[in-house]
Amino acid sequence: MRARLLIVERDLRYGEWLRHHLAVLCPDATVTLLDMSELLLRYDSLTHRDYDLLILAAAFGATDDDQPAEGFDLLRQLRRRTDFPAAIVIAESGDELTAVRALRMGALDYLPKRLLTPQRLNAAVRTALRRIERRVARSLARLARANRARGKGAENSAPLPHSGAALRDLIPHYRILKTIGESEKAVVYLATSLDLKRDVALKVSTTVGDGASEPQVLARERAALAAIRHPAIVEIHDYGWRGGHEYLAMDYFSRGDLKARLRQGVSEEDTLRYVGEIAAALRVVHDAGIVHRDLKPANVMLREDDAIVLIDFGLARQLDGSLKSTRTGVLRGSPYYMSPEQALGEELDARSDLYSLGVIYYELLTGKRPYAGQSAIELLEQHVNAPLPRLPPSLAHHESLITRMLAKNRAERTADAHEVMQAIAAARATGMLHSSAA
C-alpha cells in the first residue's frame, strides 16, 4: 500500500519535524503538511481518495469557558463524513478520559503530544495503515463478490484511487496510461501526448486553484527550467491549467531513476561516471543561477544510454532569491541528503547541492548512506554534528574528495561543480583518487 499521509498542525515547525520523521518511516509515502486554517478551507473537498490517514494535532483538554475543545469539535465534524480519511490524534492537552472519548468518536489512536516519541508514532502509524489496508481489501472483496453476483467481470470494478481514470479526460491532448510517481504536491502519470505522438511524464498538481489567486505549485518548476536547455536537464514540453489543476508535461525516462539503479549495486567505475555527470549537470544549473535544493537518487533519471538527467526542480531557487517558496520557515527536501546549512534553515548556495551529491557519491560506493537514524531529527543532527564515517580500506582512495564534498562548514567544501568534475575526471584517468586530485 502506497500511503498518503496528511498532517494537520498549527505549529508548522513541529509539523515539519513530524513530516520529516514520517518521510523516513514511510519512504514511499506521500506526506503532506497543512496548518489548521488550510484544513478548514479545504475540509469539504478532502476525502479518503486524497489521503489514507490524517494525523491531527489539536487541543483536547477542557477550555476555560467549558466550550468543546478544538480537537473534539473536529472529530465530531469528521464523524459526519463517511468519505473522510481515518485519523490519528496527537493531543496537545487532555487526560485518560479525553483519550477514551476521542477513540469512541472514531480516532484510530490517541497520542499525548508531550509523551510522543518517534517509536510511539512509528507504531501508531504502522498499525493504522495495516487497519486501513485490511479495510480496503474487504471493500474490494465485497465489490468483487457483487460483480460476480451480477455476472460481471473484473473489468467493470470501480477504479482504484490514483489510477488516473478521474483525470483521463481532464487534460486535453493527453491520454493517461498509469501513475508512475507521487510527491507532496503532485501526482506524475505516464501519458501519451497526442500532439508530440510519444510518451511523456505528466505532472498534475493535487491542489485545486484558479491559476491566479492560488499559489502555483508547478509554475515555479517551469520558471526554474525556462532558461536551461541541456541534455542532462529534463525538458518541459507543456504547461497549463485545467479543471483547477496545474499540469506540466516533460520527458519520460523508461529506464527509471538512480534510486532503482542503486538496488542492483553500482561498480566503482560507474559510480565515478554517474557522479561526474551529475556534477556536470549541476554546473549547468548553477551557471544559470539556480540551486536545485532536492538532489537525491530519485531525482536523477537515466536515459537509454545510461546518461543521467536531473528532474524535479519544484524546490529550486534562484541564487538571487527571486524564486521564493510560498511558505517560509519550513524545511524542504529529503533529510537523508540535506546539507548542514539546509538542516539549520540557513540560506543555501551551490555548495549545498554539492553536499547532496557527496551523499549520493558515498551511497553509490558503499550501498548505504553515511547517516541513518530513527527520526528525521536524528538524521539532521548527524548532518550538522556527526563525524563522517570512514570508507572501507578498499575505497579509501575516494576519501579525500568525499570528505571535502561532505564538509560541515561549506567554506571548507568543494567550491563548485567544476572542481568536482576535475577530480572525478582525474580519478577516471588514473584509476584512483589521490589527495592531489581532490
VEXBATOR-969232 format. One record per residue (C-alpha): residue in one letter; residue number from 1; x, y, z; chain. Coordinates in Angstrom, 3 decimals. Each point is the difference from the previous one (the first is absolute). Layout:
! VEXBATOR-969232
(A,NUM,(X,Y,Z),A)
...
***
This chain:
! VEXBATOR-969232
(M,1,(0.000,0.000,0.000),A)
(R,2,(1.449,3.349,-1.051),A)
(A,3,(-1.066,2.166,2.914),A)
(R,4,(-1.247,3.571,-0.346),A)
(L,5,(0.365,1.753,3.344),A)
(L,6,(-1.382,3.414,0.983),A)
(I,7,(1.380,1.833,3.055),A)
(V,8,(-2.045,2.884,1.434),A)
(E,9,(1.887,2.098,2.553),A)
(R,10,(-0.193,3.691,0.951),A)
(D,11,(3.689,0.061,0.936),A)
(L,12,(1.516,-0.417,-3.462),A)
(R,13,(3.507,-0.565,1.341),A)
(Y,14,(-1.169,-2.923,2.128),A)
(G,15,(-2.094,-1.194,-2.934),A)
(E,16,(3.073,0.090,-2.206),A)
(W,17,(1.914,-2.180,2.461),A)
(L,18,(-2.919,-2.434,-0.087),A)
(R,19,(0.028,0.071,-3.800),A)
(H,20,(3.726,-0.711,-0.182),A)
(H,21,(-0.287,-2.849,2.481),A)
(L,22,(-2.865,-1.587,-1.948),A)
(A,23,(2.005,0.395,-3.217),A)
(V,24,(2.684,-2.166,1.624),A)
(L,25,(-2.528,-2.428,1.479),A)
(C,26,(-1.943,-0.394,-3.259),A)
(P,27,(2.460,0.882,-2.807),A)
(D,28,(-2.508,-0.906,-2.735),A)
(A,29,(-2.819,2.021,1.540),A)
(T,30,(-1.287,3.411,-1.011),A)
(V,31,(0.032,2.211,3.113),A)
(T,32,(-1.854,3.339,-0.106),A)
(L,33,(0.004,2.682,2.691),A)
(L,34,(-2.853,2.481,0.474),A)
(D,35,(-0.606,2.496,2.746),A)
(M,36,(-3.444,0.053,1.631),A)
(S,37,(-1.279,2.900,-2.083),A)
(E,38,(0.889,-1.838,-3.222),A)
(L,39,(-1.867,-3.091,1.214),A)
(L,40,(-3.116,2.044,0.728),A)
(L,41,(0.142,1.669,-3.413),A)
(R,42,(0.334,-3.340,-1.796),A)
(Y,43,(-2.143,-2.063,2.372),A)
(D,44,(-2.958,-0.522,-2.344),A)
(S,45,(2.174,-1.189,-2.902),A)
(L,46,(2.286,-2.399,1.926),A)
(T,47,(-0.897,-3.697,-0.122),A)
(H,48,(1.683,-3.388,0.451),A)
(R,49,(0.695,0.110,-3.744),A)
(D,50,(2.489,2.787,0.766),A)
(Y,51,(1.554,-1.384,3.200),A)
(D,52,(0.039,-3.331,1.808),A)
(L,53,(0.801,1.281,3.479),A)
(L,54,(-0.418,3.333,1.792),A)
(I,55,(2.407,0.784,2.858),A)
(L,56,(-1.837,2.706,1.908),A)
(A,57,(1.853,2.078,2.597),A)
(A,58,(-2.453,2.073,2.028),A)
(A,59,(-1.049,0.977,3.523),A)
(F,60,(-2.215,-2.558,1.753),A)
(G,61,(-0.037,1.300,3.581),A)
(A,62,(-2.826,1.991,1.570),A)
(T,63,(-0.184,3.713,-0.817),A)
(D,64,(-0.420,2.813,2.540),A)
(D,65,(-3.551,0.733,-1.195),A)
(D,66,(-1.013,-3.692,-0.103),A)
(Q,67,(-0.309,0.113,-3.775),A)
(P,68,(0.802,-3.207,-1.934),A)
(A,69,(3.731,-0.324,-0.611),A)
(E,70,(1.123,0.586,-3.570),A)
(G,71,(1.025,-3.627,-0.464),A)
(F,72,(-3.370,-1.410,1.013),A)
(D,73,(-1.813,2.517,-2.168),A)
(L,74,(2.058,-1.146,-2.991),A)
(L,75,(-0.510,-3.695,0.767),A)
(R,76,(-3.742,0.620,0.240),A)
(Q,77,(0.022,1.592,-3.454),A)
(L,78,(2.114,-2.804,-1.428),A)
(R,79,(-2.383,-2.603,1.407),A)
(R,80,(-2.772,1.410,-2.178),A)
(R,81,(2.136,-0.568,-3.129),A)
(T,82,(0.092,-3.670,-0.975),A)
(D,83,(2.407,0.844,-2.834),A)
(F,84,(2.582,1.775,2.201),A)
(P,85,(3.390,-1.633,0.700),A)
(A,86,(0.519,-1.933,3.230),A)
(A,87,(1.747,2.021,2.720),A)
(I,88,(2.711,-0.321,2.646),A)
(V,89,(-0.154,2.662,2.709),A)
(I,90,(3.057,1.774,1.458),A)
(A,91,(-1.486,1.708,3.047),A)
(E,92,(1.567,3.224,1.227),A)
(S,93,(-1.867,-0.355,3.310),A)
(G,94,(-2.416,-2.403,1.606),A)
(D,95,(-0.032,-3.093,2.198),A)
(E,96,(-1.110,-3.627,0.003),A)
(L,97,(-3.681,0.961,-0.204),A)
(T,98,(0.585,2.166,-3.069),A)
(A,99,(1.944,-2.877,-1.574),A)
(V,100,(-2.932,-2.375,0.514),A)
(R,101,(-2.418,2.587,-1.391),A)
(A,102,(2.151,0.642,-3.086),A)
(L,103,(0.229,-3.726,-0.755),A)
(R,104,(-3.765,-0.369,0.389),A)
(M,105,(-0.434,2.836,-2.492),A)
(G,106,(1.909,-1.950,-2.623),A)
(A,107,(3.701,0.857,0.439),A)
(L,108,(2.203,-2.989,-0.811),A)
(D,109,(2.468,0.973,2.731),A)
(Y,110,(0.563,2.707,2.604),A)
(L,111,(3.569,1.237,0.570),A)
(P,112,(0.735,2.602,2.728),A)
(K,113,(2.293,2.531,-1.636),A)
(R,114,(2.199,0.483,3.102),A)
(L,115,(0.738,-3.751,0.108),A)
(L,116,(0.363,-0.579,-3.724),A)
(T,117,(3.148,-1.810,-1.119),A)
(P,118,(1.087,-1.080,-3.491),A)
(Q,119,(-0.538,-3.624,1.065),A)
(R,120,(-3.579,0.689,1.173),A)
(L,121,(-0.856,1.907,-3.169),A)
(N,122,(1.581,-2.770,-2.076),A)
(A,123,(-2.140,-2.685,1.665),A)
(A,124,(-3.215,2.052,-0.219),A)
(V,125,(0.386,0.818,-3.696),A)
(R,126,(0.953,-3.549,-0.979),A)
(T,127,(-2.939,-1.462,1.925),A)
(A,128,(-2.412,2.539,-1.501),A)
(L,129,(1.198,-0.670,-3.556),A)
(R,130,(-0.401,-3.751,0.497),A)
(R,131,(-3.585,0.546,1.194),A)
(I,132,(-0.744,2.250,-2.975),A)
(E,133,(1.548,-2.504,-2.409),A)
(R,134,(-2.150,-2.813,1.412),A)
(R,135,(-3.066,2.239,-0.282),A)
(V,136,(0.766,0.764,-3.665),A)
(A,137,(0.574,-3.694,-0.699),A)
(R,138,(-3.377,-0.866,1.531),A)
(S,139,(-1.704,2.703,-2.084),A)
(L,140,(1.610,-1.283,-3.210),A)
(A,141,(-0.976,-3.566,0.898),A)
(R,142,(-3.614,1.080,0.508),A)
(L,143,(0.092,1.841,-3.324),A)
(A,144,(1.389,-3.069,-1.757),A)
(R,145,(-2.698,-2.211,1.517),A)
(A,146,(-2.675,2.475,-1.054),A)
(N,147,(1.381,0.071,-3.555),A)
(R,148,(0.046,-3.797,-0.172),A)
(A,149,(-3.558,-0.120,1.307),A)
(R,150,(-1.059,2.311,-2.808),A)
(G,151,(1.921,-2.096,-2.480),A)
(K,152,(2.502,2.728,-0.767),A)
(G,153,(3.781,-0.323,-0.493),A)
(A,154,(2.760,1.687,1.898),A)
(E,155,(0.279,2.598,-2.718),A)
(N,156,(-3.182,1.626,1.273),A)
(S,157,(1.237,0.490,3.536),A)
(A,158,(0.404,3.517,1.355),A)
(P,159,(3.319,1.714,-0.807),A)
(L,160,(2.530,0.085,2.827),A)
(P,161,(1.087,3.418,1.335),A)
(H,162,(2.912,1.565,-1.921),A)
(S,163,(-0.641,-2.213,-3.036),A)
(G,164,(-0.218,3.087,-2.211),A)
(A,165,(-3.542,-0.842,-1.099),A)
(A,166,(-1.405,3.142,1.584),A)
(L,167,(2.447,2.120,-2.021),A)
(R,168,(-0.196,-1.957,-3.236),A)
(D,169,(-2.176,2.617,-1.658),A)
(L,170,(1.011,2.964,2.147),A)
(I,171,(3.068,1.134,-1.962),A)
(P,172,(-0.488,0.147,-3.766),A)
(H,173,(2.592,-1.383,-2.426),A)
(Y,174,(1.276,-2.549,2.544),A)
(R,175,(-0.998,-3.611,0.541),A)
(I,176,(0.903,-1.059,3.544),A)
(L,177,(1.336,-3.547,0.214),A)
(K,178,(0.990,-0.524,3.651),A)
(T,179,(1.336,1.631,3.163),A)
(I,180,(3.799,-0.071,0.221),A)
(G,181,(0.710,2.227,2.984),A)
(E,182,(-1.356,2.253,2.728),A)
(S,183,(1.308,2.877,2.065),A)
(E,184,(-1.420,2.300,2.626),A)
(K,185,(-1.446,2.358,-2.590),A)
(A,186,(-0.520,-2.024,-3.185),A)
(V,187,(-0.678,-3.354,-1.623),A)
(V,188,(2.103,-1.039,-3.007),A)
(Y,189,(-1.598,-2.056,-2.761),A)
(L,190,(1.391,-1.804,-2.987),A)
(A,191,(-2.021,1.496,-2.828),A)
(T,192,(-0.002,0.104,-3.769),A)
(S,193,(0.177,3.478,-1.498),A)
(L,194,(-2.319,0.001,-2.986),A)
(D,195,(1.796,3.079,-1.359),A)
(L,196,(3.568,-1.324,0.404),A)
(K,197,(-1.102,-3.584,-0.789),A)
(R,198,(2.182,-1.447,2.741),A)
(D,199,(-0.086,-0.793,3.685),A)
(V,200,(0.644,2.747,2.560),A)
(A,201,(-0.003,0.340,3.772),A)
(L,202,(-3.076,2.075,0.831),A)
(K,203,(0.211,1.676,3.399),A)
(V,204,(-3.356,1.174,1.384),A)
(S,205,(-0.363,2.058,3.182),A)
(T,206,(-2.145,-1.525,2.727),A)
(T,207,(-1.146,3.410,1.203),A)
(V,208,(-2.910,1.711,-1.702),A)
(G,209,(0.297,3.682,-0.854),A)
(D,210,(-0.805,2.583,-2.629),A)
(G,211,(3.491,0.764,-1.302),A)
(A,212,(-0.141,3.535,1.341),A)
(S,213,(-0.784,0.363,3.707),A)
(E,214,(1.253,-3.458,0.990),A)
(P,215,(3.727,-0.811,0.351),A)
(Q,216,(1.252,-1.553,-3.225),A)
(V,217,(1.775,-3.207,0.947),A)
(L,218,(1.364,-1.040,-3.379),A)
(A,219,(0.515,3.506,-1.361),A)
(R,220,(3.114,0.326,2.183),A)
(E,221,(1.479,-3.143,-1.513),A)
(R,222,(-0.758,1.259,-3.488),A)
(A,223,(1.547,3.397,0.804),A)
(A,224,(3.151,-1.648,1.356),A)
(L,225,(0.517,-1.924,-3.238),A)
(A,226,(-1.096,2.710,-2.419),A)
(A,227,(3.540,1.147,-0.853),A)
(I,228,(1.683,-3.429,-0.030),A)
(R,229,(0.320,-2.218,-3.059),A)
(H,230,(2.374,-2.882,0.618),A)
(P,231,(-0.128,-3.798,-0.497),A)
(A,232,(0.713,-0.550,3.705),A)
(I,233,(-2.956,2.148,1.109),A)
(V,234,(-3.591,-1.140,-0.471),A)
(E,235,(-1.822,1.828,-2.788),A)
(I,236,(-3.445,1.518,0.566),A)
(H,237,(-2.317,-0.402,-3.005),A)
(D,238,(-3.260,1.475,1.244),A)
(Y,239,(-1.538,1.829,2.950),A)
(G,240,(-3.510,1.104,0.780),A)
(W,241,(-3.096,-0.091,2.180),A)
(R,242,(-3.028,-2.215,-0.415),A)
(G,243,(-2.871,-0.599,2.400),A)
(G,244,(1.791,1.908,2.752),A)
(H,245,(3.163,-2.135,-0.285),A)
(E,246,(3.403,1.059,-1.275),A)
(Y,247,(1.681,-2.420,-2.344),A)
(L,248,(3.501,-0.320,-1.378),A)
(A,249,(1.051,-2.340,-2.817),A)
(M,250,(3.658,-0.998,-0.122),A)
(D,251,(2.319,-2.719,-1.279),A)
(Y,252,(-0.754,-3.574,1.068),A)
(F,253,(2.875,-2.351,0.813),A)
(S,254,(-0.981,-3.651,-0.226),A)
(R,255,(3.241,-1.256,1.603),A)
(G,256,(-0.955,1.553,3.315),A)
(D,257,(2.092,1.863,2.555),A)
(L,258,(3.302,-0.334,1.831),A)
(K,259,(-1.806,-1.158,3.148),A)
(A,260,(-1.150,-3.147,-1.812),A)
(R,261,(3.437,-0.403,-1.590),A)
(L,262,(1.604,0.064,3.467),A)
(R,263,(-1.937,-3.107,1.016),A)
(Q,264,(1.844,-1.964,-2.675),A)
(G,265,(3.432,1.012,1.331),A)
(V,266,(2.227,2.508,-1.783),A)
(S,267,(3.635,-0.600,-0.967),A)
(E,268,(2.735,2.431,0.972),A)
(E,269,(0.463,0.943,-3.643),A)
(D,270,(-3.719,0.744,-0.452),A)
(T,271,(-0.016,1.923,3.277),A)
(L,272,(2.670,2.375,-1.300),A)
(R,273,(-1.837,0.411,-3.287),A)
(Y,274,(-3.350,0.733,1.676),A)
(V,275,(1.516,2.482,2.474),A)
(G,276,(1.923,1.745,-2.790),A)
(E,277,(-3.129,0.303,-2.152),A)
(I,278,(-2.111,1.293,2.900),A)
(A,279,(2.718,2.568,0.802),A)
(A,280,(-0.018,1.107,-3.649),A)
(A,281,(-3.787,0.364,0.104),A)
(L,282,(0.240,2.010,3.231),A)
(R,283,(2.546,2.277,-1.626),A)
(V,284,(-2.579,0.832,-2.684),A)
(V,285,(-2.666,0.589,2.652),A)
(H,286,(2.257,2.145,2.189),A)
(D,287,(1.294,1.998,-2.972),A)
(A,288,(-3.666,0.832,-0.687),A)
(G,289,(-0.181,1.416,3.542),A)
(I,290,(-2.082,-2.840,1.460),A)
(V,291,(0.394,-2.255,3.055),A)
(H,292,(-1.872,-3.314,-0.347),A)
(R,293,(-0.515,-0.488,3.797),A)
(D,294,(-1.382,-3.558,-0.319),A)
(L,295,(2.764,-2.041,-1.619),A)
(K,296,(-0.426,-3.722,0.750),A)
(P,297,(0.126,-3.257,-1.998),A)
(A,298,(-3.757,0.068,-0.663),A)
(N,299,(0.465,3.346,-1.800),A)
(V,300,(2.748,-1.310,-2.285),A)
(M,301,(-1.484,-1.813,-3.007),A)
(L,302,(1.812,-2.241,-2.486),A)
(R,303,(-0.222,0.194,-3.778),A)
(E,304,(0.138,-3.135,-2.167),A)
(D,305,(3.772,0.463,-0.385),A)
(D,306,(0.332,0.242,3.825),A)
(A,307,(0.682,3.759,-0.073),A)
(I,308,(-1.474,1.928,2.925),A)
(V,309,(-2.734,2.661,-0.059),A)
(L,310,(-0.937,2.217,2.955),A)
(I,311,(-3.729,0.384,0.688),A)
(D,312,(-2.366,1.497,2.589),A)
(F,313,(0.921,3.657,0.316),A)
(G,314,(-3.078,0.733,2.117),A)
(L,315,(2.177,1.147,2.917),A)
(A,316,(2.571,1.757,-2.175),A)
(R,317,(0.909,3.547,0.857),A)
(Q,318,(1.859,2.794,-1.719),A)
(L,319,(3.285,0.930,1.639),A)
(D,320,(-1.261,3.584,0.011),A)
(G,321,(-3.114,-1.119,1.925),A)
(S,322,(-2.509,0.846,-2.745),A)
(L,323,(-1.587,-3.482,0.017),A)
(K,324,(-1.535,0.120,3.457),A)
(S,325,(-1.995,-2.756,1.687),A)
(T,326,(-3.541,0.884,1.028),A)
(R,327,(0.670,-1.318,3.522),A)
(T,328,(2.851,1.367,2.080),A)
(G,329,(1.637,-1.537,3.059),A)
(V,330,(-0.672,-3.545,-1.232),A)
(L,331,(2.704,-2.490,-0.878),A)
(R,332,(-0.235,-1.612,-3.426),A)
(G,333,(1.849,-2.920,-1.506),A)
(S,334,(0.987,-3.495,1.076),A)
(P,335,(1.657,-0.287,3.451),A)
(Y,336,(2.354,-2.720,-1.300),A)
(Y,337,(1.623,2.391,-2.511),A)
(M,338,(-0.403,3.348,1.734),A)
(S,339,(3.030,2.232,0.556),A)
(P,340,(0.778,1.282,3.523),A)
(E,341,(-0.976,3.540,-0.976),A)
(Q,342,(-3.298,-1.266,-1.429),A)
(A,343,(-0.687,-1.946,3.215),A)
(L,344,(0.628,3.221,1.949),A)
(G,345,(-2.357,2.009,-2.207),A)
(E,346,(2.741,2.264,-1.343),A)
(E,347,(0.258,1.525,-3.462),A)
(L,348,(1.301,-2.467,-2.563),A)
(D,349,(2.430,0.288,-2.870),A)
(A,350,(1.523,-2.290,-2.634),A)
(R,351,(2.155,-1.756,2.605),A)
(S,352,(-3.181,-1.333,1.634),A)
(D,353,(-0.744,-2.032,-3.140),A)
(L,354,(3.610,-1.247,0.007),A)
(Y,355,(-0.502,-1.305,3.547),A)
(S,356,(-3.063,-1.960,-1.202),A)
(L,357,(2.112,-1.338,-2.877),A)
(G,358,(2.627,-1.069,2.556),A)
(V,359,(-2.650,-2.070,1.808),A)
(I,360,(-0.968,-1.625,-3.313),A)
(Y,361,(3.704,-0.668,-0.730),A)
(Y,362,(0.406,-1.739,3.377),A)
(E,363,(-3.192,-2.020,-0.549),A)
(L,364,(1.001,-1.103,-3.511),A)
(L,365,(3.364,-1.218,1.317),A)
(T,366,(-1.192,-1.783,3.147),A)
(G,367,(-3.656,-0.833,-0.653),A)
(K,368,(-1.067,1.967,3.074),A)
(R,369,(-0.340,3.620,1.015),A)
(P,370,(2.568,1.532,2.382),A)
(Y,371,(-2.612,0.845,2.623),A)
(A,372,(-3.038,-1.915,1.277),A)
(G,373,(-2.374,0.511,2.917),A)
(Q,374,(-3.344,-0.809,1.557),A)
(S,375,(-1.381,3.421,-0.858),A)
(A,376,(0.561,2.946,-2.271),A)
(I,377,(1.255,1.999,2.975),A)
(E,378,(2.739,-2.577,0.620),A)
(L,379,(0.999,0.102,-3.665),A)
(L,380,(0.174,3.775,-0.148),A)
(E,381,(2.027,0.168,3.232),A)
(Q,382,(2.514,-2.438,-1.500),A)
(H,383,(0.358,2.094,-3.154),A)
(V,384,(0.771,2.981,2.232),A)
(N,385,(2.190,-1.611,2.681),A)
(A,386,(0.942,-3.659,-0.583),A)
(P,387,(3.408,-0.917,-1.449),A)
(L,388,(-0.041,-1.495,-3.471),A)
(P,389,(0.295,-3.821,0.128),A)
(R,390,(3.226,-1.270,-1.529),A)
(L,391,(-0.128,-1.913,-3.262),A)
(P,392,(1.135,-3.634,-0.087),A)
(P,393,(3.754,-0.369,-0.662),A)
(S,394,(-0.676,-1.197,-3.552),A)
(L,395,(-1.701,3.337,-0.728),A)
(A,396,(2.315,2.251,2.012),A)
(H,397,(1.328,1.679,-3.174),A)
(H,398,(-3.384,1.785,-0.251),A)
(E,399,(0.273,1.364,3.538),A)
(S,400,(1.636,3.321,-0.829),A)
(L,401,(-2.632,1.195,-2.458),A)
(I,402,(-3.003,-1.337,1.947),A)
(T,403,(1.307,1.631,3.181),A)
(R,404,(0.176,3.374,-1.756),A)
(M,405,(-3.423,-0.383,-1.595),A)
(L,406,(-1.541,-0.894,3.366),A)
(A,407,(1.785,2.652,2.074),A)
(K,408,(-2.324,1.406,2.707),A)
(N,409,(1.333,3.496,-0.591),A)
(R,410,(-0.730,0.926,-3.595),A)
(A,411,(3.052,2.276,-0.041),A)
(E,412,(2.038,-3.217,0.161),A)
(R,413,(-2.129,-1.793,-2.579),A)
(T,414,(0.736,-0.427,-3.703),A)
(A,415,(-0.442,3.478,-1.423),A)
(D,416,(-2.053,-0.826,-3.077),A)
(A,417,(-1.153,-2.767,-2.314),A)
(H,418,(2.964,0.564,-2.320),A)
(E,419,(2.400,-0.977,2.791),A)
(V,420,(-1.907,-3.260,0.522),A)
(M,421,(0.022,-0.658,-3.757),A)
(Q,422,(3.772,0.470,-0.156),A)
(A,423,(0.611,-2.346,2.934),A)
(I,424,(-2.275,-2.671,-1.464),A)
(A,425,(1.614,0.326,-3.435),A)
(A,426,(3.444,-0.429,1.579),A)
(A,427,(-1.184,-3.054,1.922),A)
(R,428,(-1.441,-1.614,-3.130),A)
(A,429,(3.194,0.729,-1.935),A)
(T,430,(2.343,-1.448,2.648),A)
(G,431,(-2.261,-2.682,1.394),A)
(M,432,(0.001,1.408,3.521),A)
(L,433,(-0.424,3.222,1.972),A)
(H,434,(3.139,1.512,1.499),A)
(S,435,(0.005,2.816,2.521),A)
(S,436,(1.519,2.326,-2.597),A)
(A,437,(-2.887,-0.693,-2.393),A)
(A,438,(-2.531,1.129,2.564),A)
***
